[in-house]
Amino acid sequence: MRKFTFAGVVMMGAVSAGVANAQSFYSLAPYLTPQEKAKVWSVAGSVRGFYDDNYLTVPDGPGKRESFGIEVQPSVSLNMTGESTYIGARVDYSYQWFEDDRNPDYQQGLLGNFIVAHSFSEQFKVTLEDSFSWSQEPGLTGGGAVVVPLRTDGNNIRNRASVDGTYVLAETLQLAGGFASTFYDYDDSGYVGSRSGLLDRIENEINASLGYIVAPETTFSLGYIYNMAEYTGDDGLAPGVPSGIRDSQSHIVFVGWDQKFGAQFRLSIRGGYQTTMYDNTVPEQDAENPYADISISYQYNPGSTLAVGARHTRAATDVVGTTPGVPTLDQEVTTLYVDLRHAITSSITIGAVGTAQFGTYESGSLTSLNEDIYSVNVSVAWRFNPFIAFEAGYSYSILESENPINRDYDRNRTFLGVRGIF
């Protein structure tokens, strides 16, 4: 039975952390500051001292290690706006050195975000995006739901490329569609059950929807999403069980509602049903579940925003189970998030980001067992002048799993540093 704890209710986090990367305390989120938005290009960098009481993300015991350390994080961003075209890019690099005597005593990460948006006319608009991450930290290679809640050494890569377009067919009708392809590659390989064997894959998505514009502020829609996951690892999940047994196709049908309440408040709701077929299982297995994607954003003051959301769908998993020939295929996941940014003054900003993820395993010995992840992050930034800011923050994360193999852990992290923008 799932255990709901107080940590699942209090969900707060760091001002610098993006919701999609809320599990990563040392955030590489691609937010642009006002200074960066005002320039075509900008260069920034931060130096932080930190303390991490469980940087290996392991249960309590002899393997648990703590460390002080130093992080250096440079970044460069591009921000070009034309009459009908926007081009944006940001690349963040992170180097962290750990005082703990472990080989290696450092880790690196890279996050790149690129976007090109163009309006061919008032009716037709297209957006191209690419998001790249290279990391060992939990969450940064998940691309949404936290698929691997444990630290994974090596060069772990995720790249998502997408194209989306909207076309106004008539005064009250709007057609939208898009395609996205996400590539996952884990360095850990060479043996059965490696991260590569469990999680290397390509996920392709096609989506289309027809919207009925009731008013300039209100749109109702009917849509469809097709997902295909192809596992590419050579190591296999378990002896005699190839990685491709997790290959799947899913179909989602949904209805949607998008609403603007003035210029500051926006609401988006998608609700429907998802069916998933696992092509290579014998006999062929399938799964059915509700689908939901809800987001609310509110800019209640200049420089102050609140975002709240929830999503329910299927996601990959890094566990296999113990039933011979019948592995865990994936998980059904509900993710909740809160992202608050509050400007106390023009120079002091506090932030709170938090997530709660509730997962249920599908198939094998772990069927219907739960694994829940919670994250709480808080931070404060004081901009001393337009170019220099002092930062401090705290993060707490916890994993609670019904997996018979003990994966439960908690983790506390703090940092103090300075950031420059030029």
C-alpha positions in Angstrom: 0.0 0.0 0.0 1.3 3.5 -0.9 2.5 5.6 2.1 1.7 9.3 1.8 4.0 11.3 3.9 4.2 15.0 4.9 7.0 15.4 2.3 4.5 14.8 -0.4 2.4 17.7 0.7 5.0 20.4 1.2 6.4 20.9 -2.2 8.8 23.9 -2.5 12.0 24.5 -4.3 14.8 26.6 -5.8 14.4 29.7 -7.8 17.0 28.6 -10.3 15.5 25.1 -10.9 13.2 24.4 -13.8 10.1 22.2 -13.1 11.3 19.5 -15.5 14.6 19.4 -13.7 13.3 19.9 -10.2 15.0 16.7 -9.0 18.4 18.3 -9.8 19.5 20.6 -7.0 22.5 22.0 -9.0 20.1 23.2 -11.6 21.0 23.8 -15.2 17.6 25.2 -16.1 17.6 27.6 -19.1 15.9 30.6 -17.6 16.9 34.0 -19.0 17.4 36.9 -16.5 16.2 40.4 -17.4 19.8 41.3 -18.3 20.1 38.4 -20.6 16.8 39.1 -22.3 17.8 42.7 -23.0 20.9 41.6 -24.9 21.4 39.6 -28.1 24.0 37.5 -26.3 25.3 37.2 -22.7 27.8 35.3 -20.7 27.2 34.3 -17.1 28.9 32.2 -14.5 28.6 31.1 -10.9 30.9 29.7 -8.2 29.3 27.9 -5.3 30.4 26.0 -2.2 28.1 23.1 -1.3 27.4 20.3 1.1 25.8 17.0 0.1 25.0 14.4 2.7 24.3 11.6 0.2 25.7 12.4 -3.2 25.7 8.8 -4.3 21.9 8.5 -3.6 22.1 5.2 -1.7 20.2 3.9 1.4 21.6 4.4 4.9 24.6 2.2 5.5 28.3 1.8 4.8 27.9 2.9 1.2 26.4 6.3 2.1 28.9 9.2 1.6 28.8 12.9 2.3 31.0 15.7 1.1 31.6 19.4 0.9 32.6 20.6 -2.6 32.8 23.5 -5.1 30.8 24.0 -8.2 31.7 26.2 -11.2 28.9 26.8 -13.7 29.5 29.0 -16.8 26.7 29.6 -19.3 26.2 31.5 -22.6 22.9 32.6 -24.1 21.5 34.0 -27.3 18.3 36.0 -27.6 17.3 37.4 -31.0 13.9 38.8 -31.8 12.8 39.9 -35.3 9.5 41.0 -36.8 8.3 37.5 -37.3 11.1 35.2 -36.0 12.6 34.5 -32.5 15.9 32.6 -32.1 17.0 31.6 -28.6 19.7 29.4 -27.2 21.4 28.7 -23.9 24.2 26.3 -22.9 25.1 25.6 -19.3 28.1 23.6 -18.1 28.6 22.5 -14.5 31.8 21.1 -12.9 31.5 19.9 -9.3 34.5 18.9 -7.2 33.9 16.8 -4.1 36.1 17.0 -1.0 35.3 13.3 -0.3 38.2 10.9 -1.2 36.5 9.0 -4.0 37.6 8.2 -7.5 36.6 10.2 -9.5 36.2 13.1 -7.1 34.3 15.3 -9.6 31.3 15.2 -11.9 30.3 17.2 -14.9 27.0 18.2 -16.6 25.9 20.0 -19.7 22.4 21.3 -20.7 21.7 23.0 -24.0 18.4 24.5 -25.1 17.7 25.9 -28.6 14.5 27.3 -30.1 13.5 28.9 -33.4 9.9 30.2 -33.7 8.6 31.8 -36.9 5.3 33.2 -37.9 4.7 32.7 -41.7 1.5 34.6 -41.3 -1.1 35.5 -38.8 -2.6 32.1 -39.4 0.5 29.8 -39.6 3.2 29.5 -36.9 6.0 26.9 -36.5 8.4 26.3 -33.6 11.6 24.1 -33.7 13.2 23.1 -30.4 16.1 21.0 -29.3 17.0 20.1 -25.7 20.2 18.2 -24.8 21.5 17.0 -21.4 24.6 15.2 -20.3 24.6 14.3 -16.6 25.1 11.8 -13.8 22.5 13.4 -11.5 19.0 11.8 -11.0 16.3 13.4 -13.0 18.3 15.3 -15.6 18.2 12.5 -18.1 14.5 11.8 -17.5 13.0 14.4 -19.8 9.9 14.7 -17.6 9.1 11.9 -15.1 12.1 10.8 -13.0 13.0 7.5 -14.6 16.3 6.9 -12.9 16.1 8.3 -9.3 19.6 7.1 -8.5 23.0 8.7 -9.4 24.5 7.0 -12.5 28.2 7.4 -13.3 29.3 8.0 -16.8 28.3 10.1 -19.8 24.5 9.8 -19.8 22.9 11.6 -22.7 19.4 12.7 -23.6 18.4 14.7 -26.7 14.9 15.8 -27.6 14.2 17.4 -30.9 10.7 18.7 -31.9 8.7 20.6 -34.4 5.3 22.0 -33.7 2.9 24.1 -35.7 -0.5 25.8 -35.5 -2.7 26.9 -38.4 -5.9 28.9 -38.0 -8.4 27.2 -40.4 -11.2 29.6 -39.9 -12.3 32.3 -37.4 -13.2 29.7 -34.8 -11.1 26.7 -35.8 -7.4 26.0 -35.2 -5.3 23.0 -36.2 -2.2 22.1 -34.2 0.3 19.3 -34.7 3.8 18.2 -34.1 6.5 15.6 -34.0 9.2 14.9 -31.3 12.0 12.4 -31.1 14.0 11.7 -27.9 17.2 9.7 -27.8 18.6 8.2 -24.6 22.1 6.7 -24.3 23.7 5.6 -21.0 27.4 5.0 -20.6 27.0 2.1 -18.1 27.2 -1.0 -20.4 28.9 -4.3 -21.1 26.9 -6.6 -18.8 23.3 -7.9 -18.5 21.1 -5.5 -16.7 23.3 -2.4 -17.3 21.8 1.1 -17.5 22.3 0.8 -21.2 20.5 -2.5 -21.4 17.6 -1.2 -19.3 17.1 2.3 -20.7 18.9 3.0 -24.0 16.0 3.9 -26.4 14.4 6.2 -28.9 11.0 7.6 -28.2 9.0 9.1 -31.1 5.8 11.1 -30.7 3.2 12.5 -33.1 0.4 14.7 -31.9 -2.5 16.5 -33.6 -5.5 18.4 -32.3 -8.4 20.5 -33.6 -9.3 23.5 -31.5 -12.6 25.4 -31.4 -12.0 29.1 -30.5 -15.0 30.1 -28.5 -13.5 33.5 -27.7 -10.0 35.1 -27.9 -9.5 33.8 -24.3 -11.1 30.4 -24.6 -10.3 27.4 -26.7 -11.7 23.8 -26.5 -9.9 21.0 -28.4 -10.0 17.4 -29.3 -6.6 15.7 -29.8 -4.6 12.5 -30.4 -1.1 11.5 -29.4 0.9 8.5 -30.8 4.0 7.3 -28.9 6.5 4.7 -29.9 9.4 3.5 -27.8 12.1 1.4 -29.3 14.8 0.0 -26.9 18.2 -0.1 -28.5 20.5 -1.6 -25.8 22.6 -4.7 -26.6 23.1 -5.9 -23.0 19.5 -7.1 -22.3 17.4 -6.7 -19.2 18.2 -10.1 -17.6 19.7 -13.4 -18.8 17.7 -14.4 -21.9 15.6 -11.3 -21.9 16.4 -8.7 -24.6 16.0 -5.0 -24.1 13.5 -4.9 -27.0 10.9 -6.7 -24.9 10.0 -3.3 -23.6 9.2 -1.9 -27.1 5.8 -0.3 -27.0 3.2 1.8 -28.9 0.6 3.9 -27.2 -2.4 5.9 -28.3 -3.8 8.8 -26.4 -7.2 10.5 -27.1 -7.9 13.7 -25.1 -10.1 16.7 -24.8 -8.6 20.0 -23.9 -9.5 23.4 -22.5 -7.2 26.5 -22.7 -8.2 29.6 -20.9 -6.7 33.1 -20.3 -8.0 35.1 -17.4 -6.6 38.5 -18.2 -2.9 38.9 -19.1 -1.6 37.3 -16.0 -3.5 34.0 -15.5 -3.5 31.0 -17.8 -5.0 27.6 -17.5 -4.4 24.5 -19.7 -6.2 21.1 -19.2 -5.9 17.9 -21.2 -7.8 14.8 -20.1 -8.3 11.5 -21.9 -7.4 7.9 -22.1 -4.2 6.0 -23.0 -3.8 2.5 -24.3 -0.3 0.9 -24.6 0.7 -2.3 -26.5 4.1 -4.1 -25.8 4.9 -5.5 -29.2 7.5 -8.1 -28.3 5.9 -9.8 -25.3 4.6 -13.3 -25.6 1.7 -13.3 -25.4 1.4 -9.6 -26.3 0.6 -7.5 -23.3 -1.2 -4.2 -23.1 -2.1 -1.6 -20.5 -4.8 1.0 -20.1 -4.9 4.1 -18.0 -6.3 7.6 -17.7 -4.3 10.5 -19.2 -4.1 14.0 -17.8 -1.9 17.1 -18.3 -2.8 20.2 -16.3 -0.9 23.4 -15.9 -1.8 26.8 -14.3 0.4 29.9 -14.4 -0.1 33.2 -12.6 2.0 36.3 -12.7 0.7 38.1 -9.7 3.3 40.8 -9.6 6.2 42.0 -11.8 9.0 39.5 -11.3 6.7 37.1 -9.3 5.1 34.0 -10.8 3.4 30.9 -9.6 3.1 27.7 -11.7 1.2 24.6 -10.6 0.7 21.4 -12.6 -0.1 17.7 -12.7 0.5 14.9 -15.3 -0.6 11.3 -15.4 0.8 9.0 -18.1 3.3 6.1 -18.6 7.1 6.3 -18.3 10.1 4.0 -18.5 11.7 2.5 -15.4 15.2 1.4 -14.3 14.0 -1.8 -12.5 13.4 -5.3 -13.9 12.0 -7.6 -11.2 12.8 -11.2 -10.5 10.2 -13.3 -12.5 12.2 -15.2 -15.1 11.3 -14.1 -18.6 8.7 -11.6 -17.4 10.3 -8.3 -16.6 8.8 -5.0 -15.4 7.9 -3.2 -18.6 7.3 0.4 -17.5 5.4 2.3 -14.8 2.2 4.4 -14.6 3.2 7.7 -13.2 1.5 10.8 -11.6 3.7 13.9 -11.3 2.7 17.0 -9.3 4.7 20.2 -9.3 4.7 23.7 -7.8 7.1 26.5 -8.9 7.0 29.8 -7.1 9.2 32.8 -7.8 8.7 35.8 -5.6 10.4 39.2 -5.9 10.6 40.7 -2.4 12.3 43.8 -3.8 13.8 44.7 -7.1 17.1 43.1 -6.0 16.0 40.1 -3.8 14.1 37.1 -5.1 13.1 33.9 -3.3 12.1 30.7 -5.0 10.3 27.5 -4.2 10.1 24.5 -6.4 8.8 21.1 -5.5 7.6 17.8 -7.0 5.9 14.7 -5.9 5.9 11.6 -8.2 3.9 8.5 -7.6 4.8 5.5 -9.8 3.3 2.0 -10.1 5.2 -0.8 -11.8 3.7 -2.7 -14.7 4.3 -6.5 -15.2 6.6 -9.1 -13.6 7.3 -9.7 -9.9 6.8 -6.0 -9.1 3.4 -5.5 -10.7 1.3 -3.0 -8.8 4.1 -2.1 -6.4 4.7 1.6 -5.8 7.7 3.9 -5.9 7.3 7.5 -4.8 9.8 10.4 -5.1 9.5 13.8 -3.4 11.7 16.9 -3.8 11.7 20.1 -1.8 14.0 23.1 -2.8 14.2 26.6 -1.6 16.6 29.4 -2.5 17.2 33.1 -2.3 19.1 35.5 -4.7 20.3 39.0 -3.9 21.3 41.0 -6.9 24.0 43.3 -5.6 24.1 45.2 -8.8 23.0 44.5 -12.4 26.0 42.2 -12.9 26.6 40.4 -9.5 24.2 38.3 -7.4 24.7 36.3 -4.2 22.8 33.0 -4.0 22.0 30.5 -1.3 19.7 27.4 -1.2 18.7 24.2 0.4 17.3 21.0 -1.1 15.7 17.8 0.4 14.8 14.8 -1.7 13.4 11.4 -0.6 12.7 8.0 -2.4 10.2 5.6 -0.9 9.9 2.3 -2.8 8.1 -1.0 -2.2 10.7 -2.8 -4.4 12.1 -5.7 -2.3 15.6 -4.5 -3.3 16.1 -1.6 -0.9 16.3 1.7 -2.9 15.0 4.0 -0.2 17.1 7.1 0.5 17.0 10.7 1.5 19.3 13.5 0.6 20.1 17.0 2.0 22.0 19.6 0.0 22.9 23.2 0.7 24.9 25.8 -1.3 26.2 29.3 -1.0 27.7 31.2 -3.9 28.0 34.2 -6.2 26.8 34.6 -9.8 28.0 37.1 -12.5 26.1 38.2 -15.7 27.9 40.1 -18.5 
